[in-house]
Amino acid sequence: MQFRKVIQKRFDQRKPIIAINVESLDQFLVLSNIAKEIDNYIIIQFSARNVDWMFSFYGDLWFSKKNQKIFFHLDHCDSSDIIQKCIDLDFDSVMYDG
């Protein structure tokens, strides 16, 4: 389901969506397993300062994401290059700090 539709649906249902900052591949894998177990949506947030590690594993992360209720969000970034890279990688949302 598209991110925007999920946000609207959860808002209408008055139900939360879990959003957690991730700083390592291990953390991502744990959250990926949790998403499966609880059968609920999770927003995995990457900060600009630690997003570089994610780019090197992106293919594996994307495969995991596509098979679950996981969304990717770039959190608080002021680098147009990083923002563009995340948009090109089809992140579900980005937050620009101007």
Salt bridges, closest charged atoms under 4 A:
GLU23 OE2 - ARG49 NH2 3.91
ASP39 OD1 - LYS69 NZ 3.13
ASP75 OD1 - HIS73 NE2 3.15
ASP75 OD1 - HIS76 NE2 3.76
ASP92 OD2 - LYS65 NZ 3.04
ASP97 OD2 - HIS76 ND1 3.07
